[in-house]
Amino acid sequence: MSDTIKPAIADYVPSHGLHSQPKEARGGAFAPADMPLIKDALYALLKTLDEGDERVSSVANLLHRIGRIS
């Protein structure tokens, strides 16, 4: 992936900058209500990756696992 952020990913970047870190949630689990947003973010990432990128299978596996639990 190039160093520039593509528009699909930029939609998920907070307006206050790329280097800000989100606060960690306590408890270690995602709420079921978070799953649609997580899926959308992963689909957007998947669309930006080249077919030969090593992360494609990892993202696809995550989407599959999320689909099974949500």
Biopython code that builds the backbone (N, CA, C, O; Angstrom):
import numpy as np
from Bio.PDB.StructureBuilder import StructureBuilder

atoms = [
    (1, "MET", "N", (0.848, -1.172, 0.000)),
    (1, "MET", "CA", (0.000, 0.000, 0.000)),
    (1, "MET", "C", (0.888, 1.228, 0.000)),
    (1, "MET", "O", (1.944, 1.227, 0.633)),
    (2, "SER", "N", (0.488, 2.246, -0.681)),
    (2, "SER", "CA", (1.307, 3.447, -0.766)),
    (2, "SER", "C", (1.237, 4.237, 0.541)),
    (2, "SER", "O", (0.443, 3.926, 1.429)),
    (3, "ASP", "N", (2.082, 5.261, 0.641)),
    (3, "ASP", "CA", (2.128, 6.076, 1.849)),
    (3, "ASP", "C", (0.948, 7.022, 1.966)),
    (3, "ASP", "O", (0.726, 7.593, 3.034)),
    (4, "THR", "N", (0.194, 7.202, 0.906)),
    (4, "THR", "CA", (-0.953, 8.102, 0.972)),
    (4, "THR", "C", (-2.185, 7.334, 1.402)),
    (4, "THR", "O", (-2.322, 6.142, 1.126)),
    (5, "ILE", "N", (-3.061, 8.019, 2.069)),
    (5, "ILE", "CA", (-4.307, 7.399, 2.496)),
    (5, "ILE", "C", (-5.319, 7.564, 1.385)),
    (5, "ILE", "O", (-5.522, 8.667, 0.877)),
    (6, "LYS", "N", (-5.945, 6.480, 1.013)),
    (6, "LYS", "CA", (-6.931, 6.512, -0.048)),
    (6, "LYS", "C", (-8.272, 6.966, 0.542)),
    (6, "LYS", "O", (-8.503, 6.792, 1.738)),
    (7, "PRO", "N", (-9.148, 7.538, -0.271)),
    (7, "PRO", "CA", (-10.394, 8.108, 0.239)),
    (7, "PRO", "C", (-11.236, 7.167, 1.093)),
    (7, "PRO", "O", (-11.834, 7.616, 2.071)),
    (8, "ALA", "N", (-11.304, 5.893, 0.765)),
    (8, "ALA", "CA", (-12.140, 4.977, 1.543)),
    (8, "ALA", "C", (-11.642, 4.871, 2.985)),
    (8, "ALA", "O", (-12.444, 4.799, 3.915)),
    (9, "ILE", "N", (-10.332, 4.861, 3.170)),
    (9, "ILE", "CA", (-9.771, 4.782, 4.514)),
    (9, "ILE", "C", (-9.853, 6.140, 5.203)),
    (9, "ILE", "O", (-10.071, 6.208, 6.413)),
    (10, "ALA", "N", (-9.683, 7.214, 4.449)),
    (10, "ALA", "CA", (-9.697, 8.553, 5.036)),
    (10, "ALA", "C", (-11.021, 8.852, 5.718)),
    (10, "ALA", "O", (-11.066, 9.671, 6.637)),
    (11, "ASP", "N", (-12.090, 8.212, 5.293)),
    (11, "ASP", "CA", (-13.388, 8.426, 5.926)),
    (11, "ASP", "C", (-13.394, 7.961, 7.379)),
    (11, "ASP", "O", (-14.204, 8.435, 8.175)),
    (12, "TYR", "N", (-12.508, 7.048, 7.727)),
    (12, "TYR", "CA", (-12.471, 6.504, 9.077)),
    (12, "TYR", "C", (-11.404, 7.158, 9.958)),
    (12, "TYR", "O", (-11.274, 6.806, 11.131)),
    (13, "VAL", "N", (-10.651, 8.095, 9.414)),
    (13, "VAL", "CA", (-9.594, 8.760, 10.166)),
    (13, "VAL", "C", (-10.201, 9.948, 10.903)),
    (13, "VAL", "O", (-10.890, 10.762, 10.288)),
    (14, "PRO", "N", (-9.960, 10.067, 12.211)),
    (14, "PRO", "CA", (-10.518, 11.191, 12.946)),
    (14, "PRO", "C", (-9.982, 12.517, 12.428)),
    (14, "PRO", "O", (-8.852, 12.594, 11.946)),
    (15, "SER", "N", (-10.793, 13.551, 12.530)),
    (15, "SER", "CA", (-10.425, 14.850, 11.971)),
    (15, "SER", "C", (-9.268, 15.510, 12.706)),
    (15, "SER", "O", (-8.659, 16.434, 12.168)),
    (16, "HIS", "N", (-8.949, 15.071, 13.907)),
    (16, "HIS", "CA", (-7.884, 15.724, 14.665)),
    (16, "HIS", "C", (-6.499, 15.161, 14.372)),
    (16, "HIS", "O", (-5.542, 15.524, 15.057)),
    (17, "GLY", "N", (-6.361, 14.296, 13.390)),
    (17, "GLY", "CA", (-5.029, 13.900, 12.944)),
    (17, "GLY", "C", (-4.811, 12.404, 12.892)),
    (17, "GLY", "O", (-5.533, 11.625, 13.514)),
    (18, "LEU", "N", (-3.802, 12.025, 12.137)),
    (18, "LEU", "CA", (-3.489, 10.620, 11.955)),
    (18, "LEU", "C", (-2.731, 10.026, 13.132)),
    (18, "LEU", "O", (-2.801, 8.819, 13.364)),
    (19, "HIS", "N", (-2.021, 10.841, 13.867)),
    (19, "HIS", "CA", (-1.134, 10.324, 14.894)),
    (19, "HIS", "C", (-1.781, 10.234, 16.267)),
    (19, "HIS", "O", (-1.139, 9.810, 17.228)),
    (20, "SER", "N", (-3.036, 10.626, 16.368)),
    (20, "SER", "CA", (-3.703, 10.508, 17.660)),
    (20, "SER", "C", (-4.140, 9.065, 17.860)),
    (20, "SER", "O", (-4.585, 8.413, 16.915)),
    (21, "GLN", "N", (-4.019, 8.577, 19.046)),
    (21, "GLN", "CA", (-4.379, 7.207, 19.361)),
    (21, "GLN", "C", (-5.748, 7.183, 20.044)),
    (21, "GLN", "O", (-6.008, 7.979, 20.946)),
    (22, "PRO", "N", (-6.612, 6.277, 19.615)),
    (22, "PRO", "CA", (-7.895, 6.174, 20.303)),
    (22, "PRO", "C", (-7.687, 5.638, 21.711)),
    (22, "PRO", "O", (-6.720, 4.922, 21.973)),
    (23, "LYS", "N", (-8.583, 5.981, 22.603)),
    (23, "LYS", "CA", (-8.485, 5.459, 23.962)),
    (23, "LYS", "C", (-8.827, 3.975, 23.929)),
    (23, "LYS", "O", (-9.733, 3.546, 23.214)),
    (24, "GLU", "N", (-8.093, 3.207, 24.709)),
    (24, "GLU", "CA", (-8.336, 1.775, 24.742)),
    (24, "GLU", "C", (-9.602, 1.486, 25.531)),
    (24, "GLU", "O", (-9.846, 2.072, 26.586)),
    (25, "ALA", "N", (-10.390, 0.584, 25.006)),
    (25, "ALA", "CA", (-11.580, 0.146, 25.718)),
    (25, "ALA", "C", (-11.161, -0.856, 26.782)),
    (25, "ALA", "O", (-10.253, -1.659, 26.566)),
    (26, "ARG", "N", (-11.799, -0.809, 27.887)),
    (26, "ARG", "CA", (-11.497, -1.783, 28.932)),
    (26, "ARG", "C", (-12.429, -2.970, 28.767)),
    (26, "ARG", "O", (-13.591, -2.800, 28.399)),
    (27, "GLY", "N", (-11.951, -4.124, 29.025)),
    (27, "GLY", "CA", (-12.759, -5.322, 28.919)),
    (27, "GLY", "C", (-12.314, -6.225, 27.777)),
    (27, "GLY", "O", (-12.530, -7.436, 27.834)),
    (28, "GLY", "N", (-11.704, -5.671, 26.753)),
    (28, "GLY", "CA", (-11.106, -6.469, 25.699)),
    (28, "GLY", "C", (-12.041, -7.072, 24.681)),
    (28, "GLY", "O", (-11.618, -7.940, 23.918)),
    (29, "ALA", "N", (-13.280, -6.662, 24.631)),
    (29, "ALA", "CA", (-14.205, -7.218, 23.648)),
    (29, "ALA", "C", (-14.931, -6.090, 22.931)),
    (29, "ALA", "O", (-15.139, -5.011, 23.485)),
    (30, "PHE", "N", (-15.307, -6.358, 21.701)),
    (30, "PHE", "CA", (-16.093, -5.385, 20.945)),
    (30, "PHE", "C", (-17.575, -5.629, 21.216)),
    (30, "PHE", "O", (-18.020, -6.770, 21.340)),
    (31, "ALA", "N", (-18.309, -4.560, 21.301)),
    (31, "ALA", "CA", (-19.754, -4.679, 21.466)),
    (31, "ALA", "C", (-20.366, -5.111, 20.139)),
    (31, "ALA", "O", (-19.858, -4.751, 19.077)),
    (32, "PRO", "N", (-21.450, -5.879, 20.190)),
    (32, "PRO", "CA", (-22.112, -6.279, 18.947)),
    (32, "PRO", "C", (-22.495, -5.080, 18.071)),
    (32, "PRO", "O", (-22.520, -5.191, 16.845)),
    (33, "ALA", "N", (-22.789, -3.957, 18.686)),
    (33, "ALA", "CA", (-23.147, -2.761, 17.919)),
    (33, "ALA", "C", (-21.957, -2.212, 17.138)),
    (33, "ALA", "O", (-22.145, -1.460, 16.181)),
    (34, "ASP", "N", (-20.728, -2.577, 17.533)),
    (34, "ASP", "CA", (-19.520, -2.117, 16.841)),
    (34, "ASP", "C", (-19.234, -2.904, 15.569)),
    (34, "ASP", "O", (-18.499, -2.424, 14.707)),
    (35, "MET", "N", (-19.788, -4.083, 15.433)),
    (35, "MET", "CA", (-19.440, -4.975, 14.335)),
    (35, "MET", "C", (-19.710, -4.391, 12.944)),
    (35, "MET", "O", (-18.859, -4.553, 12.069)),
    (36, "PRO", "N", (-20.839, -3.724, 12.686)),
    (36, "PRO", "CA", (-21.024, -3.151, 11.345)),
    (36, "PRO", "C", (-19.933, -2.134, 10.969)),
    (36, "PRO", "O", (-19.471, -2.115, 9.828)),
    (37, "LEU", "N", (-19.530, -1.307, 11.912)),
    (37, "LEU", "CA", (-18.473, -0.328, 11.636)),
    (37, "LEU", "C", (-17.138, -1.021, 11.394)),
    (37, "LEU", "O", (-16.389, -0.638, 10.495)),
    (38, "ILE", "N", (-16.843, -2.033, 12.189)),
    (38, "ILE", "CA", (-15.594, -2.778, 12.021)),
    (38, "ILE", "C", (-15.581, -3.473, 10.654)),
    (38, "ILE", "O", (-14.573, -3.443, 9.949)),
    (39, "LYS", "N", (-16.704, -4.099, 10.285)),
    (39, "LYS", "CA", (-16.791, -4.753, 8.977)),
    (39, "LYS", "C", (-16.601, -3.741, 7.846)),
    (39, "LYS", "O", (-15.863, -3.998, 6.895)),
    (40, "ASP", "N", (-17.270, -2.592, 7.953)),
    (40, "ASP", "CA", (-17.135, -1.566, 6.913)),
    (40, "ASP", "C", (-15.688, -1.094, 6.781)),
    (40, "ASP", "O", (-15.189, -0.908, 5.671)),
    (41, "ALA", "N", (-15.020, -0.903, 7.912)),
    (41, "ALA", "CA", (-13.624, -0.458, 7.883)),
    (41, "ALA", "C", (-12.731, -1.521, 7.249)),
    (41, "ALA", "O", (-11.832, -1.196, 6.473)),
    (42, "LEU", "N", (-12.974, -2.779, 7.574)),
    (42, "LEU", "CA", (-12.167, -3.855, 6.993)),
    (42, "LEU", "C", (-12.436, -4.010, 5.500)),
    (42, "LEU", "O", (-11.504, -4.235, 4.727)),
    (43, "TYR", "N", (-13.703, -3.892, 5.081)),
    (43, "TYR", "CA", (-14.013, -3.938, 3.645)),
    (43, "TYR", "C", (-13.326, -2.791, 2.906)),
    (43, "TYR", "O", (-12.795, -2.982, 1.812)),
    (44, "ALA", "N", (-13.339, -1.595, 3.508)),
    (44, "ALA", "CA", (-12.678, -0.452, 2.872)),
    (44, "ALA", "C", (-11.176, -0.704, 2.738)),
    (44, "ALA", "O", (-10.579, -0.401, 1.705)),
    (45, "LEU", "N", (-10.575, -1.258, 3.785)),
    (45, "LEU", "CA", (-9.150, -1.588, 3.733)),
    (45, "LEU", "C", (-8.887, -2.639, 2.661)),
    (45, "LEU", "O", (-7.933, -2.520, 1.891)),
    (46, "LEU", "N", (-9.724, -3.659, 2.609)),
    (46, "LEU", "CA", (-9.550, -4.736, 1.645)),
    (46, "LEU", "C", (-9.598, -4.214, 0.211)),
    (46, "LEU", "O", (-8.854, -4.687, -0.648)),
    (47, "LYS", "N", (-10.464, -3.246, -0.047)),
    (47, "LYS", "CA", (-10.575, -2.668, -1.390)),
    (47, "LYS", "C", (-9.331, -1.883, -1.787)),
    (47, "LYS", "O", (-9.048, -1.739, -2.977)),
    (48, "THR", "N", (-8.585, -1.374, -0.815)),
    (48, "THR", "CA", (-7.400, -0.564, -1.127)),
    (48, "THR", "C", (-6.146, -1.407, -1.314)),
    (48, "THR", "O", (-5.154, -0.923, -1.860)),
    (49, "LEU", "N", (-6.176, -2.661, -0.869)),
    (49, "LEU", "CA", (-4.984, -3.507, -0.954)),
    (49, "LEU", "C", (-4.853, -4.125, -2.341)),
    (49, "LEU", "O", (-5.848, -4.473, -2.977)),
    (50, "ASP", "N", (-3.625, -4.254, -2.792)),
    (50, "ASP", "CA", (-3.359, -4.948, -4.050)),
    (50, "ASP", "C", (-3.588, -6.437, -3.847)),
    (50, "ASP", "O", (-3.461, -6.944, -2.733)),
    (51, "GLU", "N", (-3.923, -7.132, -4.919)),
    (51, "GLU", "CA", (-4.241, -8.559, -4.835)),
    (51, "GLU", "C", (-3.083, -9.375, -4.262)),
    (51, "GLU", "O", (-3.316, -10.367, -3.571)),
    (52, "GLY", "N", (-1.865, -8.984, -4.532)),
    (52, "GLY", "CA", (-0.708, -9.725, -4.046)),
    (52, "GLY", "C", (-0.261, -9.343, -2.650)),
    (52, "GLY", "O", (0.687, -9.932, -2.129)),
    (53, "ASP", "N", (-0.914, -8.375, -2.030)),
    (53, "ASP", "CA", (-0.526, -7.920, -0.696)),
    (53, "ASP", "C", (-0.735, -9.045, 0.317)),
    (53, "ASP", "O", (-1.767, -9.717, 0.317)),
    (54, "GLU", "N", (0.254, -9.234, 1.168)),
    (54, "GLU", "CA", (0.198, -10.318, 2.153)),
    (54, "GLU", "C", (-0.911, -10.116, 3.188)),
    (54, "GLU", "O", (-1.321, -11.072, 3.845)),
    (55, "ARG", "N", (-1.398, -8.885, 3.337)),
    (55, "ARG", "CA", (-2.440, -8.612, 4.336)),
    (55, "ARG", "C", (-3.839, -8.979, 3.853)),
    (55, "ARG", "O", (-4.771, -9.019, 4.657)),
    (56, "VAL", "N", (-4.009, -9.246, 2.565)),
    (56, "VAL", "CA", (-5.334, -9.555, 2.023)),
    (56, "VAL", "C", (-5.938, -10.768, 2.727)),
    (56, "VAL", "O", (-7.098, -10.730, 3.137)),
    (57, "SER", "N", (-5.169, -11.836, 2.871)),
    (57, "SER", "CA", (-5.717, -13.038, 3.510)),
    (57, "SER", "C", (-6.013, -12.802, 4.985)),
    (57, "SER", "O", (-6.983, -13.349, 5.511)),
    (58, "SER", "N", (-5.194, -11.997, 5.663)),
    (58, "SER", "CA", (-5.448, -11.693, 7.073)),
    (58, "SER", "C", (-6.746, -10.919, 7.249)),
    (58, "SER", "O", (-7.543, -11.219, 8.138)),
    (59, "VAL", "N", (-6.950, -9.918, 6.394)),
    (59, "VAL", "CA", (-8.178, -9.118, 6.466)),
    (59, "VAL", "C", (-9.381, -9.985, 6.116)),
    (59, "VAL", "O", (-10.420, -9.891, 6.771)),
    (60, "ALA", "N", (-9.257, -10.820, 5.102)),
    (60, "ALA", "CA", (-10.355, -11.706, 4.720)),
    (60, "ALA", "C", (-10.693, -12.679, 5.848)),
    (60, "ALA", "O", (-11.866, -12.958, 6.098)),
    (61, "ASN", "N", (-9.677, -13.192, 6.524)),
    (61, "ASN", "CA", (-9.924, -14.088, 7.662)),
    (61, "ASN", "C", (-10.631, -13.362, 8.800)),
    (61, "ASN", "O", (-11.534, -13.917, 9.427)),
    (62, "LEU", "N", (-10.228, -12.133, 9.067)),
    (62, "LEU", "CA", (-10.910, -11.345, 10.106)),
    (62, "LEU", "C", (-12.374, -11.131, 9.759)),
    (62, "LEU", "O", (-13.249, -11.277, 10.613)),
    (63, "LEU", "N", (-12.639, -10.786, 8.510)),
    (63, "LEU", "CA", (-14.024, -10.578, 8.086)),
    (63, "LEU", "C", (-14.831, -11.868, 8.246)),
    (63, "LEU", "O", (-15.988, -11.834, 8.666)),
    (64, "HIS", "N", (-14.228, -12.984, 7.916)),
    (64, "HIS", "CA", (-14.911, -14.266, 8.054)),
    (64, "HIS", "C", (-15.235, -14.551, 9.523)),
    (64, "HIS", "O", (-16.351, -14.955, 9.846)),
    (65, "ARG", "N", (-14.260, -14.339, 10.409)),
    (65, "ARG", "CA", (-14.481, -14.601, 11.833)),
    (65, "ARG", "C", (-15.512, -13.661, 12.424)),
    (65, "ARG", "O", (-16.335, -14.073, 13.242)),
    (66, "ILE", "N", (-15.473, -12.396, 12.015)),
    (66, "ILE", "CA", (-16.463, -11.438, 12.509)),
    (66, "ILE", "C", (-17.852, -11.843, 12.038)),
    (66, "ILE", "O", (-18.821, -11.721, 12.787)),
    (67, "GLY", "N", (-17.956, -12.323, 10.806)),
    (67, "GLY", "CA", (-19.236, -12.773, 10.295)),
    (67, "GLY", "C", (-19.804, -13.946, 11.067)),
    (67, "GLY", "O", (-21.021, -14.084, 11.186)),
    (68, "ARG", "N", (-18.933, -14.788, 11.591)),
    (68, "ARG", "CA", (-19.386, -15.946, 12.347)),
    (68, "ARG", "C", (-19.856, -15.576, 13.750)),
    (68, "ARG", "O", (-20.716, -16.256, 14.310)),
    (69, "ILE", "N", (-19.300, -14.498, 14.331)),
    (69, "ILE", "CA", (-19.679, -14.149, 15.708)),
    (69, "ILE", "C", (-20.748, -13.080, 15.775)),
    (69, "ILE", "O", (-21.335, -12.863, 16.835)),
    (70, "SER", "N", (-21.015, -12.401, 14.660)),
    (70, "SER", "CA", (-22.011, -11.326, 14.737)),
    (70, "SER", "C", (-23.282, -11.690, 14.025)),
    (70, "SER", "O", (-24.222, -10.895, 13.995)),
]
sb = StructureBuilder()
sb.init_structure("model")
sb.init_model(0)
sb.init_chain("A")
sb.init_seg("    ")
for serial, (resi, resn, name, xyz) in enumerate(atoms, 1):
    if name == "N":
        sb.init_residue(resn, " ", resi, " ")
    sb.init_atom(name, np.array(xyz, "f"), 0.0, 1.0, " ", f" {name:<3s}", serial, name[0])
structure = sb.get_structure()
